[in-house]
């Protein structure tokens, strides 16, 4: 799992100081977005290799 430092840029973009929940939703969303971005990049690489 990514550290908060690795996804800090994403966290800064989606941070909402008025949210009060038991988990860190910004961190969770940043990890999800980061992983989806990496998947998308790998998929693009594979598509280029197929062409």
C-alpha positions in Angstrom: 0.0 0.0 0.0 1.2 3.5 -0.8 2.4 5.8 2.0 0.6 9.1 2.5 3.7 10.9 1.2 3.5 9.0 -2.1 -0.1 10.2 -2.7 0.3 13.6 -1.1 -0.3 15.5 -4.3 -3.6 13.7 -4.9 -4.6 14.2 -1.2 -4.0 17.9 -1.5 -6.4 18.1 -4.4 -9.3 16.3 -2.8 -8.8 17.4 0.9 -11.9 18.5 2.7 -11.3 19.8 6.3 -15.0 19.7 7.2 -15.2 15.8 6.9 -15.2 14.0 10.3 -15.2 10.2 9.8 -13.4 7.4 11.5 -11.0 6.8 8.5 -8.9 9.2 6.5 -11.0 9.4 3.4 -8.6 11.6 1.6 -5.8 9.0 2.0 -8.1 6.2 0.9 -9.3 8.0 -2.2 -5.7 9.1 -3.0 -4.6 5.5 -2.8 -7.4 4.3 -5.1 -6.8 7.1 -7.6 -3.1 6.3 -7.6 -3.6 2.6 -8.2 -6.1 3.3 -11.0 -3.7 5.6 -12.6 -0.9 3.0 -12.5 -3.3 0.4 -13.9 -4.2 2.8 -16.7 -0.6 3.4 -17.5 0.2 -0.3 -17.6 -2.8 -0.9 -19.9 -1.7 1.8 -22.3 1.8 0.1 -22.4 0.2 -3.2 -23.2 -2.0 -1.7 -25.9 1.1 -0.1 -27.5 2.9 -3.5 -27.5 -0.1 -5.2 -29.2 -0.2 -2.6 -32.0 
